[in-house]
Every structure is written in structure tokens, then in C-alpha cells.
Amino acid sequence: MRVLICLLITLTIVSCDDLLVDANYESLPPSGWDINDTATFNITPQDTTTVYNLYLNLRNTHEYEYNNLWLISQIKFPHGKIVTDTLQYEMAAPDGSFLGTGSNDIYENKLWLREGVRFRESGTYQLALKHAMRKTGEVKGDTQLKGILEVGYSIEKQVQDGSN
């Protein structure tokens, strides 16, 4: 049932957004996002001249117990170059209410990854995402990050004036 709902949401997003070029999600297990698990996506852009904006997309529930999210992203280019970033996103307001859109059960977050990207190399790019969350004062990471249902990406054409 959850897969059907996610498919319907994705189809709705794709059909409503003329700027959307590509999007994909990976469902995470109910036990949580294991610190050793990497969500990996293969991206094969069709156009090397258009400028795009890249977003990370997350769906979370109230089980998510942090107000921020640390991720490690890695983009592997077709000819071997690798770009790795450590990213931090706010997931909740100071009062504890979750940011993003959605109901009281599931929240959809569209987070900036890269702005003004041009896929100059033809071939397949690989986007890899890992969480890097840990509790305050602890050295080891949170081995099972609960409350994130799905992680994914979306690619949108950049509007000429730079806004979307």
C-alpha cells in the first residue's frame, strides 16, 4: 500500500511540474536508515546544454527525532570525477513542528543540492546519499535513523531569471 501511495505522489508531482526533468526515490526499511546503507541513483541526462537545479527529496514521519539532518552526498561523473559534500538541512522549526509540506503523518521536504548545474559529460552520473546523524555528545553515528520513509532526488530545468 505504501509503495502505491508513493507511486501516486510521484506521478502527481511529475505530471504537474513542467520544469521537472527527472525524479526518483528509494524506500527505506521501517526499522530505519542504517548508517552503513547508501541510497544510490543512476542519472543519465539527455541534454548537456540545459542548466538544471538539483534537489534532494525526503519523506519523513513524526518518528524522526531530530530538528536537522546531516547527509553525505557524492556525485560520480561519467569520466571518473567525484564530488563529495557534507550537507546540513533544517527539518523542524524551533517549536518542534516539522518543515516541509504534507499532513500530520508524512512530510515532504524538497532540499537544495546544487544550483545551476550543467551535465557537460555524456553518460551516466551516480548520486549516492548516506546519513551522518548522531546524538548530541556522542561520537558514534545513529545506527538506525528512524522516521525517514524515502530519500530521493529531482532535477528541474532552471528558469532564465534563476528562480523556480
Secondary structure, 3 states (H helix, E strand, C coil): CHHHHHHHHHHHHHHHCCCEEEEEEEECCCCCEECCCCEEEEECCCCCCCCEEEEEEEEECCCCCCCEEEEEEEEECCCCCEEEEEEEEECECCCCCECCEECCCCEEEEEEEEEEECCCCCCCEEEEEEECCCCCCCCCCCCEECCEEEEEEEEEECCCCCCC
